[in-house]
Amino acid sequence: MSSRTYPIHHPEKRQGTDTDPDRHRRNKRALAIVFLIIFIDLLGFGIVIPILPLYAKRGFGMPDALIGVLVSSFPLMQLVFTPFWGKWSDRIGRKPVLSIGLLFTMTGYVLFGLASSVPVLFLSRMLAGIGGSNIGAAQAFIADSTGGHERAKGMGLVGTAFGLGFVFGPVIGGLLSRYGYAVPGFSAACLSFLALLLTLGLLPQHQRHATHEPHAFALSPRALRRTVSRLGVRRHMLLFFLVTFAYANTHGTLPLLAARVFGYADYQVGYLFGFMGIISAATQGVALRFLLRTTRERSLFLVGSILTMIGLISIPLCAGTITLYAALGILAFGSSLLPPTLIAFVSRLAEPAKQGETLGVNESLGALGRTLGPAWGAFVFQTFGPPAPFFTGGAIMGAALFYAWKSVGKDS
């Protein structure tokens, strides 16, 4: 339950070096705690996300297009507030920002369970999105606690926590929805409260250190102009936005399609998301490492694009559960190959002194895709029918594939 301040980078002092055994043990313990905190919080996110469209439809009679806006409200808040939380974590420390973010998240989930009107439901998702924007502070905490090659491994903890949260969360949420839509919301709030207690009680307070560099996730016009001035970076960032937008078409519409076309109950929708989470976690955590030893990144991206396009187009054409799971498996595997390879290309093409800014702008474009994609997908779902968002997503992936065939990886 210590809240001591540990030194981060003081090479002139033995206790501040990476070779200090005590410091190494403290940092390993801190990383284990922050991993647990992120996992518990994302487990709550996974509980709510697959039932959200069905809750909005059945509980409030919301039109499909408005459901898309509801789903988009969470990543929109992340796009807006991630720079704010990042800057404040530099000023007041990582632990306070993580704690405040978890308090916002918990409040959002409580409102989700208590929601009696559409505005309250929107407010619940916006508060959860504001709280979820503190993931940058968690990444900064990991950067504070690691150095050299250990930093990449530390950052991998965030991806692992995301994957595990999406494996177990949707299944739990679907099962809990049998007892009413309020139960998953309150359960997610309890998980966020547990994560808050762990943060306050166990997470060490690292020494805060203000920075004058532009925050990595700020999509400012100046940072955008600087970053896209290089042709190769511009090409790969455009692709990152396109593939994110195409896949995000399904975020709010897959549960609606499963319920309307296949007659799935909420818990069965949770199984769909859990299955996709397993495929994604296995692909990025295991298969990708093996594939990178034998296959070029460009080839992996092209194959991933083809599989993502096939998966998207196949989903509304499926005749039953077996074929639907097969299409979702293809989609999950293909889409899991795309972000790591594109981020690797962008990082390689970025100026060494602009790595943080370049990758931050790239991530912001991804957040923009996750904001616009669900809104567009739900709009065409309502206007043209359930297959429309999957066909339009497949068409966008086809355009991205054509563009990538001539450009991706050729400047790196």
N, C-alpha and C positions, 0 to 999 in steps of 0.2 A: 504493500500500500504506500510505497514511497513515491514522493513527487520531487525528488532531487533533480537538479539540473546537471546533466552530464556534458562535458566538453565534447565538441565535434571534431574540429580540425585545428589542432595545435601541435604541429610536427616538432616544435622545439621542446615539448614536454613528453616524457615517456608515456604518461597515462593517456595522452591523446593520440598515440600512434596505433596503427592497425595491428601491430605485433603485440600489444599489451594483452595478455590473456584475460585479465579482468574486464577490460573494455570489450573484448571479443565475446565473452560470455554474456555481458549485459546487452550487447547488440543482438545476439542470437535470441535472447529471451524477449527483447523488445519486438523483434521481427515476428516471433511466434505469436505474441500478443496481438500485434496489429493485423496479422493474418486472420486470427480468430475473430477479431472485431469486424473486419471487412466481410468475412464469410457469414457471420451471423446477420449482419445488416443486409447483405445481398440475398440471403435466404428469405428474409422478409419481403424483399422486392420481388423475388421469384414466386412467392406465395400469391401475391396480388395480381401480377401482370397478366396471366392467362385468363383470369376470370373477370377482369375489368370490362372488356367489351360486352360480355354477357350480362354483367351486373347493370351496366348502363342501359342496355336494351330492355332487359326484363324488369328491372327495378324502377326505371325512370322513363321508359318508352322513348329513348333518345333516337333520332334518325341516324342512319349509318354514317353520314358525312360528319355529323357533330361528334360521333364517337371517335372518328379519326382525329379531330381537333383535340379531344380529351386525351387521347393517347399521346399526341404530339406535345401536350403542355408540359410533360415531365422533361423530355430532352431539351425543350425550349428554355426552361428554367436553368438547366445545366449549361446551355450555351451562354446564357446571360450572366450567371452567377459564379461559374468556375473561376474566371479571372479575379473576381472580388475575394473569394475565399482564399485563393492562392496568395494574393498580396497580403491579406490579413494574417495568414499563417506565417509569412516572413516577419511580420511586425510583432505579433503577440505570441507566436509559438504554434506548433502543430497540434498539441493536445487540446488547447482551448477551442480551436477551430473545429477539430473532429467532434468535440463534445457538443458544441453549439449546433453543428450540422445534424448530429444524431437526435438532438432535441427537436429540431424542425421535422425530421423524418418521422419520429414517434408521434408528434402532433398530427402530421398528415395522415398517418394510418388510423389514429383514433377518430379523426373526422371522417375517414373512409367508412369506418364501422358505424358511425352515428349519422351519416349523410341522409338527409330527408328531402333534399332538393338538388337540382342540377348545379346551381352555383356552389353549393357546399362540396359536391363531388369534385368539381373543378378545383376548388380551393385546396382540397385534400391532396390532389395530385401535384398541384403547383408547390405546396409546402414540402411534399416529399421530394420533388425535383430540386428545390432550393437546398434541402438537406443533403441530397445525393451529390450535389456539386462539390462537396468537400473531398471527393476522391483524389483530387490533386494534392490536397494536404497530406493524405495518406501516402501518396507516392513520394512527396517531399520528405516525409518522415523516413521512408525507406532509404531515400538518397542520403539523408543525414546519417543513417546508421550503417551504411555500406560504402565501399570504395573499390575502385578498379573493377576486375572481372566479377566480383561479388555483387556489384550493383545490378547487373543484368539478371542474375539469379533472384535477387530480391524483388525486382520489378515483376518477375514471373509469378510471384506470390499473388499479385493482384489478379492476373489472368486466371490462375488456378482457383482463387476464391470466386471469381465470376462464374467459372465453369461449374463448380460444385453447387453454387447457389442456384443455377439454372437447371441442375439435375434434380435436386431434391425439392426446391421451392414449389415449382408448378404442380408436382404430384401431391404435395401436402396441401396446397391451396385448393386443388380440385376436390380432394377428399373432405376438407373442412367445409367447403361450400355446401355440402349436403345438409349442414345444420344452419344454413342461412348465410347470406353474403357478409353480414357483420362479423362473423366468427373469424374468417381469414384476416380481416382488417385488424381486429383486436389482437390476433395472434402475432401478426407482423409488428404491431406496436410493442408487444411484450418482448419480441426479439430485439427491437431497436433499443428498448429500455435496458435489456441485458447487456447489449453492446456498449451503451452509455456507462453503465456501472463498471464494466471492465476497463473502459477508457479512463474514467476518473480514478479508479482504484489501483490499476496495475500498470498503465502506460506511463513510462517516464517522460518528464518534461524536458525535451532537448533545449539547448540554448538557442534562443531566437537570434536570427541574424538578418537584418534588413538588406535588401538588394535593390540596386538601381536599374537592373536589367528589365526589359519588358517581360511580363509574365508569359510563360510558355503557351498558355491557352487563350490569350487575348487575340480575338480576330479584329484587330484595329486596321484601318485603311493603310496606315504606314507600314505595319508589319506585313500586310497582304501584298502590297506593292513590292516591297523588298524581296519577299519570298518567291513570288511568281515571276520575277524578272529573269530567272534562268529557265530556259525552254524545257529542259529535262524535268526539272522539279514541277513546272506548270503542268506538263503532260500527265505525270503520275498523280498529282493532286486532283486533277480533273477526274481521273479514273477512280480515285478513292471516293470522291463524292458520288459518282455515278453508281458504283457497285453498292455503296451504303444506301443510297436512295432506293435503288431497285429492290434490295432485300427488305428495307423498312416498309415497303408497300404491304407486307404481310403481317406487320406487328399488331395491327388492330383488326385485320380482316380474316386471319386464319381461324380464330375462335368463332367468328360469325359464320364462316363457311362450314366449319365442322358441325356447328349446331343446326344450321339451316339446310344444308345439303345432305349431310350424313346422319343427322339426328343425334349427335353426340351430347351426352350429359356433361356437366362441368368437370367432373372428375376424369372423364375420358379426354377432354381437352387438355387437362393437366398432364395426362400421360403422354400426349403428343409433344408438348413442350419439354417434358422430362426426357423423352427419347431423343429429341434433337439436342438437348443439352449433353447427353451422354456421348453422342456422335461427335459433337464439337469439342468436348473436353478431351476425348480420346485422340482426335485428329491433331489438335494443337499441342497436347501434352505429350503424345507418344509418336504418332505416325509421322508428323511433320519433321521431327528430328531425324528419323530414318530416311525419309524421302529426300531431305536436303543433302544427304551424303551421296546420293546416286543420281539426282535430277537437278537440273538448273532451275533457278528461281523463276526465270521467264517461262519455262515450260510448265512449272507448277501453277503459275498464275493463269496461263491460257487454259490448262485443263480445268482448274477451279472455276473459271468463267463459263466454260462450256457446261460443266455439271450444274452450276447454279442456274443457268438459263434453262436447261432441261428440267431441273427440279421445279422451278417456278411454273413453267408451262404445263408440266404434267399434273400438278396438284388438282386443278379443277376438272381434269379429264379422268381422274381415278374413279373406278367403279365400286370400290369397297375398301375395307379397312387394310387389307394386306397391301394393295397397290398404293394406298395413301401413305402408309408407313414407308414403303419403298421410295416413293417420291420425296418424302421428307428426309429420309436418310441421304439420298443423293444431294438434296439441297443443303443439308447441314454439313456434309463432308466437303462439297465444293465451295461453299461460302466460307468455311473455316480456313481454306487455303489462301484466300484473297488478302485480308488485312495484313498478316505477317509479311507476305512477300512485297506488297506495295509499300509498307512502312520501311522495309529494308532498302528498297530502291530509293525512296525519298531521303532516307538518312544518308545513304551513300553519295547522293548527288548534292546534298547540302554542304555549304561552306562549314569547315570545322568550327569556326567561331559562332556559327548561327544554328547549331544543331537544335538547341532548345526552342528557339523561335520558329524554325522551320517545321519541326515535328508538332509544335503547338498549333500552328496555323492549320496543319494537316488534320489534326484531331478536331479542331473547330469546324472544319469543312465536313468532317464525318458527323459531328453533332448536328450540323445544319441538315445533312441528309436524313438523319434520324428524326428530325423535326418535320421536315416537309414530306417525307415518304409516307408516314401513316395518314396524314391529312389527305394527300392525293389518293392513296389506296382506298380509303373509306369513301371519298367522293365518287370515284368511278365504280366502286362496289354498289353504291346506292343508285347511281345514274344509269349504269350499263349492265349491272348484274354481278353476281358473285365471282364469275371467272375473270372479270375485267382487271382487277389489280394484279393478278398473277400473270395474265397475258401482257399487261403493260410493263410489269417488272421484267418479264422475260425479254420483251422487245428492247428495253433499256440495256439489259445485259448483252443482248446481241449487238447493239450499237457500240457498247463498251468493248466487246470482244473484237469487233472489226477495227476499232481505233487502236486497241492494245496490240493487235497483230503487227501493226506497222511501227509502233512506238515504244511499247513497254520494255524496259531493260536494255534498250540499245544505247542509252547515254551513260550507263553505269559501268 
